[in-house]
């Protein structure tokens, strides 16, 4: 992309998103070191979920009433200040008796982040030309997914060298740089429509909060894709450090250095998928349904095989293949979503998606932690595999709804709304 503001936006958001993952890894490490309890660790993503879910519900109100750049910049600025407080607190005051303060700070950081991500998505159509819109959205989604998956792996590696305090300081530096860059995004924002301005305040709130949900409920393709994301969110906690670390210790029976090896293999799979998707974008667009189905089946199979495997070397291959097909699957899902929803409503769909994924991921992490303590770590991976199997079944039985023309589908909602 040649647009300078778009490049600044995607760089600033990428730094912020990486920081979001790194600080959670640091907090999980700190909480575990202080409490030595998997339950307390599992509460971290639950609190993260609560903030993200509530923020996602309220984000459409801000999107309609305030300039998007202002929402994006101010939310990131406040997040940076709050993270500084968190870093100092963890470094100087954290104890088992004061762990509640950490949860409160996490809630507010995630709450603010739920405003920034939909605002960032909504700015893209105003920064690039119409013919580059799909490419820009796909690039942003691909980088976001890479960071979300690879960030956990990189965070685990960095935590081993920097420890939790150092990782929090790194996150603070990323936040500062992100805030600085976002200040230089230049955009001429569109005014609210006259129809919206004529509505009462109450009607505006109701329309804004539920418009994204209504779109997903009314369109079968969006329902299928978000159901797929729902099942995937149930399974995704098996790759976070609170689950993966005990698996390496108890199932693979190897040292902690294998945490870094496995995370590196996952990163390599994600990286190869990004290169493949970039170089073969035309082929993937023409065969996006088949790529999605193949990705859905392979992430199910790789998760199952990884969970029952006891060979450390084989685990590297399995998680590498998982990363490859998971990234291709997510790129396909987001490309289809972006082709279905027109510019104005895309941010609201993403706000709904954020709330859905946050809620599911948080509750699933708590459930996986309980299953891991009560039964075994293998049971956790089997449950995740079953969820991914349902995800694949959902895709294969609904494949007729995903036979769309990527180039022309963005007009579909124009006549519905």
N, C-alpha and C positions, 0 to 999 in steps of 0.2 A: 504493500500500500504506500502511495506517495503522499498522502495527506499527512501533514506534520502533526496536526492536533490528534488525529487518530492514532498515530504512532506514540505520541505522548500519553494518550489515554490508556492504550493497551499495555505500555510499559509501567505506568503508575499503578494500574490495577493489578498487574502481575506481581509487582513487588508487595503490594498490600495483601494479595491472596496467599503468597508464599509466607508472609509474616503471620497470617491468620492460622496457618497449619503449624508453623514452627512454635508459636507460643503455646498452643494446646499440647504439643509433644512435651515442651518444657514443663508445663503445669502437671501433666500426667506423671512425669518423672519425679517432680518435687513432691506431689501428694503421696506417691507410692513410697518414696524414701522416708517421709515423715510418719505415715500411718501404717505402712507395710500391709495394706488391706486392698484387695481387688475391688471390694464394694465401694470404698471411698474413691478409687480411681474411676470406677464406672459412673460415678455421679458427675464427673467433669463433662462428658458429652451430653449427659441429661440436662444439666444447666445450660450448656451450649445450645441444646435443642430448644429449651424454653424461650431463650432470648431470640433465637432465629425464627421460631414459629410466630411469636407475637410481633416481631418486627416485620415479618413477611405479610402479616395480615394488615398492618397499618401502613406499609410502604405505598400502596396505591393512593392513599389520601395525600401524601406529600408529593407524589409524582404529578397529580392533577393540579395542585395548588402552588407549587414552588418551582423555580427554575432548577433543572436537573443538575447543572454544573454546581450550583450552590449546595444542593443536597449532597452531592458526591464529595465536594471539597470539605465542607463543614463536618460531615460525618467522619471523614478520615482524620481531620485535625483533632477532633474530640477523642477519637479512638487512640491517637498517638499520645495524648495527654494522660488518658486513663491507663494505657499500657505502662507508661513511666511510673505511675503510682503502683501498679501491680509488680513491676520489676523490683522496686525498692522494698515493697512489703515482703515479697518472697525471699529476698536476699537478707533482710534484717529481722523480720518479725514472725515468719511463718512457723507455726507449731500445730500439733494435733488439736489443741484446744481452740485455736483461732482459724481453723480451716474454712469456716463459714464465710469469712471475709473474701477469700479467694473466689468462692463460688459467686458471690454478689458481683465482683468486678468482672468475672467472665460473662455473666449475664448481660451487663451493659455493653461490653465490647461487641458481643454477637448481635445484640439488639441494633446497634448502630450500623453494623456490617450489613444487616438486612435491608437498609435503606440504600447503601452504596451500590450493591450489585445490580438491582433492577434499574437504578438510575444510569449506571454505566451502559447497560444493554440498550436503554432507550435513547442514549446519546448517539449511538453508532449510526442510525439512519440520517442523522443531521450532519455527520462528519464525512460521509463518503457518498459518491454518486450512486444512483439507483442501480446501474449495471454492476457496481462493485459491492452491493449490499450483502448478497448471499456469501460472497467470498470473505468479506469483513466479518460477518457474524460467525461463519465457520471457523475462521482463524481465532477469534476471541474465545469461542467455546472450546476449541481444541487446546489452546494454551491453558484455559481454566481447568479443564479436566486433567491435563498433564500435571498441573501444579497440585490439584487436589489429591491425585493418586501418588505422584512422585514426591510430593512434599512430605508425606508421612515417612517414606523411605529415606529421603535426604535428612529429615528431622531426626530420625533414629541414628543415622550416621553421625550427624553433627553433635547430637546429645552425648554420644560416647566420648567425643573429644572436648567439647566446650562445657559440658554439664548444663544443668538447667539454668543457672544464672547467666552463663555466657550466651546460651541460646536466646534467652529473653532480651539481652542487650543487643544481639544481632537483629532480633525482631523489631526492637525499637528503632534501630538504624534504618531498617527497611521501611518502616512506617514514616519516618521523617523524610526520607527520600521520595516516597510515594506522594506524600502531601505536597512537597515542593513541586513535583512534576505536574500534578493535577491542577495546580494553580495556573499553568500555562496552556491549558486546554481552551481553545477559542471556538465558540459556537454561537450562531444566531438561533436562539431557541424559538420554536413556534409558540404562538399564543394559544390559549384554550379556545376551543370551538365556541361559537355563539350559542349553540344548543346547550353546552355544559354551563355557560355563564348564566343562562336563563333559569336553570334549576335552582331550587332552594338548597340551603346548606345541608339539610338532612338528606335530600335526594342525592346530592353529590356524593355524600359519604357512603350511602348504601350502594349507589351505582359503582363507585370506585372500588370498594372493598370486595365486591362479589363478581365483578365483570370477568376477571381471569378465571374464576371458578366456573362461571357460566359457560365460557368458551370451551373449557375442557369437558364439561358435562354434556354439551350439545353436539360436539363433533366426535365421531367414533374413532377417528385416527388419533386425535389428541388423547382420548381416553385410553386407547391401547398403549400408546407410548408412555404415558404417565403411570399406568399400571406396571409397565415394565420397569420404570425407574423406582417404583415403590418396592417391588420384589428385590431389586438390586440393592436398595438401601437397607433392607433387612439383612442381607448377606454381607455387606461391606465392612461391618465392624470386625470381622475376623482378621482383617489386615492391619488393624491398629496395634500399637505397641503393647497395650494391656492384654491382648489375646495372643499375639504372635510371639512375644517373649516367653511366656510359659510353654507354648507349643515347642519352641526350639529347645528349651531346657528339659521338658518332660518327655516329649515324643521323639525328637531327633537325638536327644542325649549328647549334645555338643556344647561347646563353650559359647560365651556371649558374643565372641567375634563373628559367629555365624549370623547373628542379627544383621550385621553390616553386609555380609555376603548376600543374604537373601534380599535385603532392601536394594542392593546394587543391581541384582538380577531383575528385580521388578522395574527399576528405573530404566534398565537397558531395553526391556520389552516395550515400555511406554515410548521410549525415544525412537525405537525402530518403527513403531506404529505411526508416530508423527511424521517421520520421513516418508514412509510408504503412502500415507494419506495425502501428503503434499505433492508427491511426484505422480501419484495415480489418481488425482482428484477427479478427472473426467471419467475414468473407468468406474470409480466408486459411485459417482452421481448416477451413472447409467445402470448400475447394478446394486443400488443402495439397499434394496430389500434383501437380496441374497447376502450381502455383507453383514447386515443387521442380524439375520437368522444364523449365519455361521458364527458370528461373534457371541450371540446369545447361547448357542450350544456349547461352544468351546469354554466360555467362562464357567459354565456349570460343570463341565467335565474336569477342567483343571482344578477347580476348587475341591471337588470330591476326591480326586486323586492325590492332591496335596495333603488333604486332611487325614487320609488313611496311610500315607507314605511314611516310612521310617528311614529312608535313605537320604542323607543330607545332600549328596551330589544331585540326585534326582529331583530333590526339592527345588534346586536352583533352576533347572530346566522347566519344571512345572509352573513356577511363579513367573518366570520370564514369558512363557507362552500366555499365561493369564493376563499379564500386563499388555501384551501385544493385542490380544483380541478384545480385552475390555476397552482399550482406547479406541479401537475401530468401531466397536459397538456404540460407544458414547458419541463419537463423531457423527455416526449415521443417525442416531436418535435426534441430536440437536439440529442437524441439517434439515431433517424432515420437519421438525417443529418450526424452524425459522422460515421454511418455505410455505407453511400453512397460515401463519399469522401475520397480518399486516403490521407495519412499523409501529403505529400508535399503541397497539395492544400487546406488543411483544414483551414489554417490561412487566406488564401485569401478569402475563402467563408465567414469566420467570419468577415473579414474586410468589405466586401460588406454588410453583415448583420448589422454590427454596423452603417454604413452610412445610411442604409435604416431605421433602427429603430430610430436613432438620428433625422433624418430629419422629419420623420412622427410624432414622439413624440413632437418635438419642435413646429411644425406647428399646431398640434392638440391642444396643451396646449394653444396656443394663440387663436385658434378658440373657445375652450371651455370657456376661460376667457371672450371673447366677448359675447358669447351666454348667459353666466351666468349673465353678467351685463345688457344685453339688454332684455332678457326674464326672465327666472327663473332658479334656480339651478336644478329643476326637468328636464327641457328640456335638460340640459347637460347630465344627466344620461340616458335619453331616446335615445339621439344621440349615446352615447357610447354603449348602448344595441343593437341598430340597426347595428352598426359596428360589434359587436361580433356575431350577428345573421348572417351577411354576411360571417363571418369567419367560422361559423359552416356549413353553406350551401356549402361553398367552400370545406370543408372537406368531407361532406357526398356525394356530387356529384362526388368527385374525389377519393373516397376511394379505387378504384381498383388500383390506382397508388401507394398506400401505403402498398400493400400486398407484403412485402419483407421478405427475410430471413436475420435477423439481423446478423447472424454469417458470412454469405458469401457475403453480399452486398458490402463490401468495395472493392471488386475486379472489380466492375462494370465500374469504370472510367478508369481502367488500359488499357482497350482496346479502349477507346475513345480518349485518349490524347497521 
